[in-house]
Amino acid sequence: MPFRINCRRASCLLFYLFSVSMLASAGQYPNILLLYLDDMGYGDLSCTNPESKIQTPNIDRLATQGVLFTDAHTPAAVCGPSRYGLLTGRYPWRRGEGGMGNGPKFRDTFIEEGRHTLASLLKRKGYNTAEMGKWGLRHNYSEAVLPGKEPGNIEDYDFENKKLLGAQLFGFDYTWTLAFLDRDGLGDKILFENSKPADPELSPLDPHRWLPGSAEAVLEYLNAYAGKSSNSKFGINPDSPFFIYWDPPSPHLPYVPNEKFTGKTEAGIYGDFMFEIDYYVGQILEALESLNLAENTIVIFSSDNGPDKLTYQRLEEFGHDSIGTWRGIKTNAFEGGHRLPLIVRWPGVVHHNRKSSALVSMTDWFATIAEITGQDVPTDAGEDSISFLKLLRNSKASPHRESAIHHSTRGVFVARKGKWVFVDSPNPPPNEPDWFRELRGIELSHQPGQLYNLEEDPAQTNNLYGEHPEKVRELKQLLANPQGERNHF
């Protein structure tokens, strides 16, 4: 058979290579705005769940302006490990002891000293870097506490002379961060700006201000970057692009919608809280437009893990299904714990109103952003990250990965390959109600593990462990020899 070239694919490839090389040579890299919510479920958006009791028009509009990945996954089903994977490009269990869950409130930073992150990677290209929100990866508590004192008690810190460092240890120039500290045995969220208390009285920030305060910090930063205001605290170089990581502690408990958003949905105060989040997403996107920054800004939207323990209560009380068609919630190994919508808007590069069913891990952003900015992934970093830039640029590109690994907070591992997913546990998701199983038609099995065909059974109702032993062996082998993903592809 004579060799033939698909001209359309060849031209797409040439355009891709040319545009990447031009960006690298000119140093004209895009701004990057990463919006990473806290405990939002796959079914909470009206663009991913037609039956949602929550309307999210601004996030929906973002999806129509770019690509929505429907098979995107966080590496873990809980906050800290998920964010570790996102920022470092490596599976959080590689960290060793304490890599599965969040760990003690006053553990030191989850990211190891000297570890590359998205921020430090972008700093190598001169980016302005900023983090506003929760952080969720702990701080240098043991270094900031007074000598002879144990970390945690707010009275045992000298913040006039000691900084409570978190994100700034890993490449972020400016930080607006809510840090957890104890006062008389009660936990408080204290606002730190650039690692110093924003309030000299160390008063806890009103939970109703957590979301709007972090969003307003993003808006203030954007205005300063665009030259509409001046504030030296940001340390902005207006001649360099920015990387903003907005990670609000929302819609995580407590649900604290402000008054003007209450009663706006049919999903109770949780729905109203999501509606408020959508409002601030709209405010940030509107600011990009009005400041003439939108055309050169990649906007990334997702969440750190699935919805919380009140998911089943919301479904029963309001008919709102935060997990959509999936099974499992936050902390679980099942799909609902780690499958999240991923939306990417990149004007002039990502075609509008696309959906992609390609398998993507949030660890993949490390290699993708390295490629966007003309960098090689350092040999000692991002070993579980594979660039999916080709998928962003070309809707017809072949999938960039065929397998991924996830885990729960209880150490249950999941191996995914193609349409198959193996859960290395005989147990159903913790706290899954009987009425929910009956509603979804889930039958409990008595096999030593669980195997599901997601193509035919996305709700994970029918355990095929005993019917496909060869597939079980294959996926167990993937867990037994989990080399870096870059070595697999």
MOHUJO-V651329 format. One record per pair of residues at least 12 apart in sequence whose ideal C-beta (glycine too) atoms are under 10 Angstrom apart, sorted by the first residue. I is the first residue (numbers start at 1). J is the second residue. Records with the same first field share a line. If there is no record, write none. Layout:
BEGIN
I: J + J
END
This chain:
BEGIN
6: 396
8: 396
9: 394 + 396 + 397
12: 390 + 393 + 394 + 395 + 396 + 397
13: 390 + 393 + 394 + 397
15: 393 + 394
16: 349 + 389 + 390 + 392 + 393 + 394 + 397
19: 348 + 349 + 393
20: 371 + 372 + 373 + 374 + 389 + 393
21: 374
22: 374
23: 371 + 372 + 373 + 374
24: 125 + 371 + 372 + 373 + 374 + 375
25: 374
26: 374
27: 125 + 126 + 240 + 241 + 373 + 374
28: 241 + 296
29: 122 + 125 + 126 + 127 + 240 + 241 + 243 + 296 + 298 + 369 + 372 + 373 + 374
30: 241 + 242 + 243 + 295 + 296 + 297 + 298 + 346 + 347 + 348 + 349 + 369 + 372 + 373
31: 127 + 128 + 222 + 225 + 240 + 241 + 242 + 243 + 244 + 288 + 293 + 294 + 295 + 296 + 297 + 298 + 299
32: 118 + 122 + 127 + 129 + 241 + 242 + 243 + 244 + 245 + 297 + 298 + 299 + 300 + 346 + 365 + 369 + 372 + 373
33: 218 + 222 + 242 + 243 + 244 + 245 + 246 + 284 + 285 + 288 + 293 + 294 + 297 + 298 + 299 + 300 + 301 + 345
34: 86 + 87 + 118 + 131 + 243 + 244 + 245 + 246 + 247 + 298 + 299 + 300 + 301 + 302 + 365 + 369
35: 59 + 62 + 133 + 215 + 218 + 244 + 245 + 246 + 247 + 248 + 277 + 280 + 281 + 284 + 285 + 299 + 300 + 301 + 302 + 303 + 343
36: 74 + 82 + 83 + 86 + 87 + 133 + 134 + 136 + 245 + 246 + 247 + 248 + 300 + 301 + 302 + 303 + 304 + 340 + 362
37: 59 + 133 + 134 + 246 + 247 + 248 + 249 + 250 + 251 + 252 + 274 + 277 + 281 + 301 + 302 + 303 + 304 + 305 + 340
38: 79 + 82 + 83 + 133 + 134 + 136 + 210 + 211 + 247 + 248 + 249 + 250 + 251 + 252 + 253 + 277 + 303 + 304 + 305 + 308 + 330
39: 78 + 79 + 249 + 250 + 251 + 252 + 253 + 270 + 303 + 304 + 305 + 306 + 307 + 308 + 309 + 310 + 311 + 322 + 329 + 330
40: 56 + 59 + 250 + 251 + 252 + 274 + 277 + 301 + 302 + 303 + 304 + 305 + 306 + 307 + 308 + 322 + 340 + 341
41: 251 + 270 + 274 + 303 + 305 + 306 + 307 + 308 + 311 + 314 + 320 + 321 + 322 + 323 + 324 + 326 + 329 + 330 + 336 + 337 + 339 + 340 + 341
42: 70 + 72 + 303 + 306 + 307 + 321 + 322 + 323 + 324 + 325 + 326 + 335 + 336 + 338 + 339 + 340 + 341
43: 306 + 307 + 311 + 314 + 315 + 320 + 321 + 322 + 323 + 324 + 325 + 326 + 336 + 341
44: 56 + 59 + 251 + 267 + 270 + 271 + 274 + 277 + 278 + 303 + 306 + 307 + 311 + 314 + 320 + 321 + 322 + 323 + 324 + 340 + 341
45: 59 + 60 + 62 + 63 + 68 + 274 + 278 + 301 + 303 + 324 + 340 + 341 + 343
46: 59 + 60 + 63 + 274 + 278
47: 59 + 60 + 61 + 62 + 63 + 64 + 68 + 341 + 343 + 355
48: 60 + 63 + 68 + 70 + 324 + 325 + 340 + 341 + 343 + 355
49: 320 + 321 + 322 + 323 + 324 + 325 + 341
50: 324
51: 319 + 320 + 321 + 324 + 325
52: 265 + 266 + 267 + 271 + 274 + 319 + 320 + 321 + 322 + 324
53: 265 + 266 + 267 + 268 + 270 + 271 + 274 + 314 + 315 + 318 + 319 + 320 + 321 + 322
54: 251 + 264 + 265 + 266 + 267 + 268 + 270 + 271 + 272 + 273 + 274 + 275 + 277 + 278 + 318 + 320 + 322
55: 264 + 265 + 266 + 267 + 271 + 274 + 275 + 278
56: 265 + 271 + 274 + 275 + 277 + 278 + 279 + 281 + 282
57: 275 + 278 + 279 + 281 + 282
58: 275 + 277 + 278 + 279 + 280 + 281 + 282 + 283 + 284 + 285 + 286
59: 274 + 277 + 278 + 281 + 282 + 285 + 301 + 341 + 343
60: 278 + 343
61: 278 + 281 + 282 + 285 + 345
62: 278 + 281 + 282 + 285 + 299 + 300 + 301 + 343 + 344 + 345
63: 301 + 341 + 343 + 344 + 345 + 352 + 353 + 354 + 355
64: 343 + 345 + 352 + 353 + 354
65: 285 + 294 + 299 + 343 + 344 + 345 + 346 + 347 + 350 + 351 + 352 + 353
66: 298 + 299 + 300 + 301 + 343 + 344 + 345 + 346 + 347 + 349 + 350 + 351 + 352 + 353 + 354 + 392
67: 342 + 343 + 344 + 345 + 346 + 350 + 351 + 352 + 353 + 354 + 355 + 356 + 358 + 391 + 392 + 395
68: 301 + 341 + 342 + 343 + 344 + 353 + 354 + 355 + 356
69: 302 + 340 + 341 + 342 + 343 + 344 + 354 + 355 + 356 + 357 + 358 + 359 + 360 + 388 + 391 + 392
70: 339 + 340 + 341 + 342 + 355 + 356 + 357 + 358 + 360
71: 335 + 339 + 341 + 342 + 356 + 357 + 358 + 359 + 360 + 399 + 404 + 416 + 454
72: 302 + 303 + 338 + 339 + 340 + 341 + 342 + 343 + 344 + 356 + 358 + 359 + 360 + 361 + 362 + 364 + 388 + 404
73: 85 + 302 + 305 + 335 + 337 + 338 + 339 + 340 + 342 + 359 + 360 + 361 + 362 + 363 + 364 + 404 + 405 + 406 + 414 + 416
74: 86 + 92 + 302 + 303 + 304 + 305 + 306 + 337 + 338 + 339 + 340 + 342 + 361 + 362 + 363 + 406
75: 88 + 89 + 90 + 91 + 92 + 93 + 94 + 305 + 338 + 361 + 362 + 363 + 384 + 404 + 405 + 406 + 407
76: 91 + 92 + 93 + 99 + 100 + 101 + 102 + 304 + 305 + 331 + 333 + 337 + 338 + 362 + 405 + 406 + 407 + 408 + 409
77: 100 + 101 + 304 + 305 + 306 + 328 + 329 + 330 + 331 + 332 + 333 + 334 + 335 + 336 + 337 + 338 + 339 + 406 + 407 + 408 + 409 + 410 + 412 + 414 + 429
78: 92 + 100 + 101 + 102 + 136 + 304 + 305 + 306 + 330 + 331 + 332 + 337 + 338 + 407 + 408 + 409
79: 101 + 102 + 110 + 134 + 135 + 136 + 137 + 247 + 249 + 252 + 304 + 305 + 330 + 331 + 409
80: 92 + 98 + 99 + 100 + 101 + 102 + 103 + 107 + 110 + 111 + 135 + 136 + 137 + 138 + 304 + 305 + 409
81: 93 + 95 + 98 + 99 + 100 + 101 + 102 + 103 + 110 + 136 + 137 + 304 + 305 + 407 + 408 + 409
82: 102 + 136 + 302 + 303 + 304 + 305 + 330 + 337 + 338 + 340 + 362 + 363 + 406
83: 102 + 110 + 111 + 134 + 135 + 136 + 137 + 245 + 247 + 304 + 305 + 362
84: 99 + 109 + 110 + 111 + 112 + 115 + 117 + 136 + 137 + 363
85: 99 + 304 + 361 + 362 + 363 + 364 + 365 + 366 + 384 + 385 + 406
86: 117 + 118 + 245 + 247 + 300 + 302 + 304 + 361 + 362 + 363 + 364 + 365 + 366
87: 110 + 111 + 115 + 116 + 117 + 118 + 119 + 120 + 121 + 131 + 137 + 167 + 170 + 171 + 172 + 245 + 362 + 363 + 365 + 366
88: 110 + 111 + 112 + 115 + 116 + 117 + 118 + 120 + 121 + 137 + 170 + 363 + 366 + 381 + 382 + 383 + 384 + 385
89: 115 + 116 + 117 + 118 + 121 + 361 + 362 + 363 + 364 + 365 + 366 + 367 + 368 + 369 + 370 + 377 + 378 + 381 + 382 + 383 + 384 + 385 + 386 + 484 + 485 + 486
90: 111 + 115 + 116 + 363 + 366 + 381 + 382 + 383 + 384 + 385 + 484 + 485
91: 361 + 363 + 383 + 384 + 385 + 404 + 405 + 406 + 407 + 413 + 482 + 484 + 485
92: 110 + 111 + 363 + 384 + 407
93: 405 + 406 + 407 + 411 + 413 + 482
94: 112 + 383 + 384 + 482 + 484
95: 110 + 111 + 112 + 115
96: 112
98: 110
99: 407 + 411
100: 407 + 408 + 409 + 410 + 411 + 412 + 413
101: 331 + 407 + 408 + 409 + 410 + 411
102: 136 + 137 + 138 + 409
103: 138
104: 138 + 141 + 151 + 152
105: 138 + 141 + 151 + 152 + 180 + 181 + 182 + 187
106: 138 + 139 + 141 + 142 + 145 + 150 + 151 + 152 + 153 + 180 + 181 + 182
107: 137 + 138 + 139 + 141 + 142 + 151
108: 137 + 138 + 139 + 140 + 141 + 142 + 143 + 144 + 151 + 166 + 169
109: 135 + 137 + 138 + 139 + 140 + 141 + 142 + 143 + 165 + 166 + 167 + 169 + 170
110: 135 + 136 + 137 + 138 + 139 + 166
111: 137 + 138 + 166 + 167 + 169 + 170
112: 170
113: 140 + 169 + 170
114: 169 + 170 + 380 + 381
115: 169 + 170 + 171 + 380 + 381 + 382
116: 170 + 171 + 366 + 370 + 377 + 378 + 380 + 381 + 382
117: 129 + 137 + 167 + 169 + 170 + 171 + 172 + 245 + 366 + 381 + 382
118: 170 + 171 + 172 + 243 + 245 + 365 + 366 + 368 + 369 + 370 + 382
119: 131 + 167 + 168 + 170 + 171 + 172 + 173 + 243 + 245
120: 169 + 170 + 171 + 172 + 378 + 381
121: 171 + 243 + 366 + 367 + 369 + 370 + 373 + 375 + 377 + 378 + 381 + 382
122: 171 + 172 + 240 + 241 + 242 + 243 + 369 + 370 + 372 + 373 + 375
123: 170 + 171 + 172 + 173 + 240 + 243
124: 171 + 370 + 373 + 375 + 378
125: 240 + 241 + 243 + 369 + 370 + 372 + 373 + 374 + 375
126: 237 + 239 + 240 + 241 + 373
127: 171 + 173 + 237 + 240 + 241 + 242 + 243 + 244 + 369 + 373
128: 172 + 173 + 174 + 221 + 224 + 225 + 234 + 235 + 236 + 237 + 238 + 239 + 240 + 241 + 242 + 243 + 244
129: 167 + 168 + 170 + 171 + 172 + 173 + 174 + 175 + 235 + 240 + 242 + 243 + 244 + 245
130: 167 + 172 + 173 + 174 + 175 + 176 + 217 + 218 + 221 + 222 + 225 + 234 + 235 + 236 + 242 + 243 + 244 + 245 + 246
131: 166 + 167 + 168 + 170 + 171 + 172 + 173 + 174 + 175 + 176 + 177 + 214 + 217 + 243 + 244 + 245 + 246 + 247
132: 167 + 172 + 174 + 175 + 176 + 177 + 178 + 193 + 213 + 214 + 215 + 216 + 217 + 218 + 219 + 220 + 221 + 244 + 245 + 246 + 247 + 248
133: 167 + 175 + 176 + 177 + 178 + 210 + 211 + 213 + 214 + 215 + 217 + 218 + 245 + 246 + 247 + 248 + 249 + 250
134: 177 + 178 + 179 + 180 + 189 + 210 + 214 + 246 + 247 + 248 + 249 + 250 + 252 + 304
135: 166 + 167 + 170 + 172 + 175 + 176 + 177 + 178 + 179 + 180 + 192 + 245 + 247 + 249
136: 166 + 167 + 177 + 178 + 180 + 247 + 249 + 252 + 304
137: 166 + 167 + 169 + 170 + 247
138: 151 + 166 + 179 + 180
139: 151 + 163 + 164 + 165 + 166 + 167 + 168 + 169 + 177 + 179 + 180 + 181 + 192 + 195
140: 162 + 163 + 164 + 165 + 166 + 168 + 169 + 195
141: 157 + 164 + 165 + 166 + 179 + 180 + 181
143: 162 + 163 + 164 + 165 + 169
144: 156 + 157 + 158 + 159 + 161 + 162 + 163 + 164 + 165 + 179 + 195
145: 157 + 158 + 162 + 164
146: 158 + 161 + 162
151: 181 + 182
152: 180 + 181 + 182 + 183 + 185 + 187
153: 181 + 182 + 183 + 184 + 185
154: 179 + 180 + 181 + 182 + 183 + 184 + 186 + 187 + 188 + 190 + 197 + 202 + 204
155: 181 + 182 + 183 + 184 + 202
156: 181 + 182
157: 181 + 190 + 197 + 202
159: 190 + 192 + 195 + 196 + 197 + 200 + 202
160: 196 + 197 + 200
162: 195 + 196
163: 192 + 194 + 195 + 196
164: 177 + 179 + 181 + 190 + 192 + 195 + 196 + 197
165: 177 + 192 + 194 + 195
166: 179 + 192 + 195
167: 192 + 195 + 245 + 247
168: 192 + 194 + 195
169: 195
171: 243
172: 194 + 195 + 243 + 244 + 245
173: 194 + 234 + 235 + 236 + 237 + 242 + 243
174: 193 + 194 + 217 + 221 + 224 + 231 + 233 + 234 + 235 + 236 + 242 + 244
175: 192 + 193 + 194 + 195 + 196 + 217 + 245
176: 191 + 192 + 193 + 194 + 198 + 213 + 214 + 216 + 217 + 218 + 220 + 221 + 233 + 246
177: 189 + 190 + 191 + 192 + 193 + 194 + 195 + 198 + 214 + 217 + 247
178: 190 + 191 + 192 + 204 + 205 + 207 + 209 + 210 + 213 + 214 + 247 + 248 + 249
179: 191 + 192 + 195 + 197
180: 204
181: 197 + 202 + 204
183: 202 + 203 + 204
186: 204
187: 204
188: 202 + 203 + 204 + 205
189: 204 + 205 + 206 + 207 + 209 + 210 + 249
190: 202 + 203 + 204 + 205
191: 203 + 204 + 205 + 209 + 210 + 213 + 214 + 217
193: 217 + 233
194: 233 + 234 + 235
198: 213
206: 256
207: 249 + 250 + 253 + 254 + 255 + 256
208: 254 + 256 + 257 + 258 + 259 + 276
209: 256 + 258
210: 248 + 249 + 250 + 252 + 254 + 256
211: 248 + 249 + 250 + 251 + 252 + 256 + 257 + 258 + 261 + 273 + 276 + 277 + 279 + 280
212: 248 + 250 + 258 + 276 + 279 + 280 + 283
213: 248
214: 246 + 247 + 248 + 249 + 250 + 280
215: 246 + 248 + 250 + 276 + 277 + 279 + 280 + 281 + 283 + 284 + 287
216: 280 + 283 + 284
217: 234 + 244 + 246 + 248
218: 244 + 245 + 246 + 248 + 280 + 283 + 284 + 287
219: 280 + 283 + 284 + 286 + 287 + 291
220: 233 + 234 + 287
221: 233 + 234 + 236 + 242 + 244 + 246 + 287
222: 242 + 244 + 284 + 287 + 288 + 290 + 291 + 293 + 297
223: 287 + 290 + 291
224: 236 + 238
225: 237 + 238 + 240 + 241 + 242 + 244 + 291 + 293
226: 238 + 287 + 288 + 290 + 291 + 292 + 293
227: 291
228: 287 + 290 + 291
241: 293 + 296 + 297 + 298 + 373
242: 293 + 297
243: 298 + 369 + 373
244: 284 + 297 + 299
245: 300
246: 280 + 281 + 284 + 301
247: 303 + 304
248: 277 + 280 + 281
250: 273 + 274 + 276 + 277 + 280
251: 269 + 270 + 271 + 272 + 273 + 274 + 275 + 276 + 277 + 303 + 307 + 308 + 322
252: 273 + 304 + 305 + 307 + 308 + 330
253: 270 + 273 + 308 + 309 + 310
254: 269 + 273
255: 268 + 269 + 270 + 271 + 272 + 273 + 274 + 276 + 308 + 310
256: 269 + 272 + 273 + 276
257: 269 + 270 + 271 + 272 + 273 + 274 + 275 + 276 + 277 + 279
258: 272 + 273 + 276 + 279
259: 272
260: 272 + 276 + 279
261: 273 + 274 + 275 + 276 + 277 + 278 + 279
262: 275 + 276
263: 275
264: 276 + 278 + 279
265: 278 + 318 + 320
266: 318 + 319 + 320
267: 314 + 315 + 317 + 318 + 319 + 320 + 321 + 322
268: 310 + 313 + 314 + 317 + 318 + 320
270: 307 + 308 + 310 + 311 + 313 + 314 + 318 + 320 + 322
271: 314 + 318 + 320 + 322
274: 320 + 322
281: 299 + 301
284: 299
285: 297 + 299 + 301 + 345
288: 345
294: 345 + 347
295: 346 + 347 + 348
296: 346 + 347 + 348
297: 345 + 346 + 347
298: 344 + 345 + 346 + 347 + 349 + 350 + 368 + 369 + 372 + 392
299: 343 + 344 + 345 + 346 + 347 + 350
300: 342 + 343 + 344 + 345 + 346 + 362 + 365 + 368 + 369
301: 340 + 341 + 342 + 343 + 344 + 345
302: 340 + 341 + 342 + 343 + 344 + 360 + 362 + 365
303: 330 + 340 + 341 + 342 + 362
304: 330 + 338 + 340 + 362
305: 329 + 330 + 331 + 332 + 336 + 337 + 338 + 339 + 340 + 409
306: 322 + 323 + 324 + 326 + 328 + 329 + 330 + 331 + 332 + 334 + 335 + 336 + 337 + 338 + 339 + 340
307: 321 + 322 + 323 + 324 + 328 + 329 + 330 + 336 + 337 + 340
308: 322 + 329 + 330 + 331
309: 329 + 330 + 331 + 430 + 431
310: 322 + 329
311: 323 + 328 + 329 + 330 + 336 + 431 + 436
312: 329 + 431 + 432 + 433 + 435 + 436
313: 433
315: 433 + 435 + 436 + 439
316: 433 + 435 + 436 + 439
321: 336 + 439
322: 336
323: 335 + 336 + 337 + 339 + 436 + 459
324: 336 + 339 + 341 + 458 + 459
325: 440 + 458 + 459
326: 338 + 339 + 440 + 454 + 458 + 459 + 460
327: 428 + 429 + 432 + 436 + 437 + 440 + 442 + 452 + 457 + 458 + 459 + 460 + 461
328: 408 + 414 + 423 + 428 + 429 + 430 + 432 + 460
329: 429 + 430 + 431 + 432
330: 408 + 409
331: 408 + 409 + 410 + 412 + 429 + 430 + 431
332: 408 + 409 + 410 + 412 + 414 + 423 + 428 + 429 + 430 + 431 + 432
333: 406 + 407 + 408 + 409 + 410 + 411 + 412 + 413 + 414 + 421 + 423 + 424 + 425 + 427 + 429 + 430 + 450
334: 406 + 408 + 412 + 414 + 421 + 423 + 425 + 428 + 429 + 432 + 450 + 452 + 459 + 460
335: 406 + 414 + 416 + 421 + 423 + 429 + 452 + 454 + 458 + 459 + 460
336: 429 + 459 + 460
337: 406 + 407 + 408 + 409 + 412 + 414 + 429
338: 361 + 362 + 404 + 406 + 407 + 408 + 414 + 416
339: 406 + 416 + 454 + 458
340: 362
342: 356 + 360 + 361 + 362 + 364 + 365
344: 356 + 360 + 365 + 368 + 388 + 391 + 392
346: 372 + 392 + 393
349: 372 + 389 + 392 + 393
350: 391 + 392 + 393 + 394 + 395
351: 392 + 393 + 394 + 395
354: 391 + 392 + 395
355: 395
356: 388 + 391 + 392 + 395 + 397 + 399
357: 399 + 455
358: 388 + 391 + 397 + 398 + 399 + 400 + 401 + 402
359: 388 + 399 + 400 + 401 + 402 + 403 + 404 + 416 + 417 + 418 + 419
360: 386 + 388 + 391 + 399 + 400 + 401 + 404
361: 384 + 385 + 386 + 388 + 401 + 403 + 404 + 405 + 406 + 416 + 485
362: 385 + 404
363: 382 + 383 + 384 + 385 + 386 + 401 + 404 + 405 + 485
364: 382 + 384 + 385 + 386 + 387 + 388 + 389 + 391 + 400 + 401 + 404 + 485
365: 382 + 385 + 387 + 388
366: 378 + 381 + 382 + 383 + 384 + 385 + 386 + 387
367: 381 + 382 + 383 + 384 + 385 + 386 + 387 + 388 + 389 + 400 + 485 + 486
368: 385 + 386 + 387 + 388 + 389 + 390 + 391 + 392 + 400
369: 382 + 385 + 387 + 389
370: 382 + 385 + 387 + 389
371: 387 + 388 + 389 + 390
372: 387 + 389 + 392
377: 486
379: 486
382: 484 + 485 + 486
383: 483 + 484 + 485 + 486 + 487
384: 401 + 404 + 405 + 482 + 483 + 484 + 485 + 486 + 487 + 488
385: 401 + 484 + 485 + 486
386: 400 + 401 + 404 + 484 + 485 + 486 + 488 + 489
387: 400 + 486
388: 400 + 401
399: 418
400: 489
401: 416 + 417 + 485 + 488 + 489
402: 416 + 417 + 418 + 488 + 489
403: 415 + 416 + 417 + 418 + 420 + 474 + 475 + 478 + 482 + 485 + 488 + 489
404: 416 + 417 + 421 + 478 + 485
405: 417 + 475 + 478 + 479 + 482 + 485
406: 421 + 423
407: 424 + 479
408: 423 + 425 + 429 + 430
409: 430
410: 425 + 427 + 430
411: 424 + 425
412: 424 + 425 + 427 + 429 + 430 + 450
413: 425 + 475 + 476 + 478 + 479 + 482
414: 450 + 475 + 479
415: 451 + 472 + 474 + 475 + 476 + 477 + 478 + 479 + 480 + 482
416: 452 + 454 + 475 + 478
417: 471 + 474 + 475 + 478
418: 453 + 454 + 455 + 471
419: 452 + 453 + 454 + 455 + 456 + 457 + 458
420: 451 + 452 + 453 + 454 + 455 + 464 + 468 + 471 + 472 + 474 + 475
421: 450 + 451 + 452 + 453 + 454 + 457 + 458 + 460 + 475
422: 449 + 450 + 451 + 452 + 464 + 465 + 468 + 471 + 472 + 473 + 474 + 475 + 476 + 478 + 479
423: 449 + 450 + 451 + 452 + 460 + 463 + 465 + 475
424: 448 + 449 + 450 + 472 + 475 + 476 + 479
425: 448 + 449 + 450
426: 444 + 445 + 446 + 447 + 448 + 449 + 450 + 463 + 465
427: 444 + 449 + 450
428: 442 + 444 + 445 + 450 + 460 + 463
429: 442 + 460
432: 444
437: 461
440: 459 + 460 + 461
441: 459 + 461 + 462
442: 459 + 460 + 461 + 462 + 463
443: 461 + 462 + 463
444: 463
445: 462 + 463 + 464 + 465 + 466
446: 463 + 465 + 466
447: 463 + 464 + 465 + 466 + 467 + 472
448: 465 + 466 + 472
449: 463 + 465 + 466 + 472 + 475 + 476
450: 462 + 463 + 464 + 465 + 472
451: 463 + 464 + 465 + 466 + 467 + 468 + 469 + 471 + 472 + 475
452: 464 + 465
453: 467 + 468 + 471
END
